[in-house]
Amino acid sequence: MQKPTMQVWTDAWKKADPEVFKNVYAENGFIFPPNKPVVIGNNNILDFMKAGLGKVDVFFEADSLEMSENLAFEYGVFKDVEPESGKLMGEGKYSVTWILENSVWKILCHSWEMPVKL
């Protein structure tokens, strides 16, 4: 079985297709954006993130991935990169809990810190 990877998130974000991006998250998924209230449900997550889709490249470097049968936990560092110049704009830490739904890994919970601007 394939391991979950934030490359799925990065590809969907860069593609900027709202439906593809929404489906990276479980239907009952939730996010903890920095300094904002929790956002519950993949439709609401899409609404929250829609304005930024594809505007900046985001890359994830996992420090750890722990897996069980249908759950996985990952944490690491993310980097925001300006698409045209490739210039590093900021970086921060993230954590993600994955859930296996119908043989597809989806994000159940996603949290991150405000990126440190570089």
Buried (B, 14 or more C-beta within 10 A) or exposed (E): EEEBBBEBBBEBBBEEEBEBBBBBBBEEBBBBBEEEEEBEBBEBBBEBBEEEBEEBBBBBEBEEBEBEEEBBBBBBBBBBBEEEEEEBBBBBBBBBBBBBEEEEBBBBBBBBBEBEEE
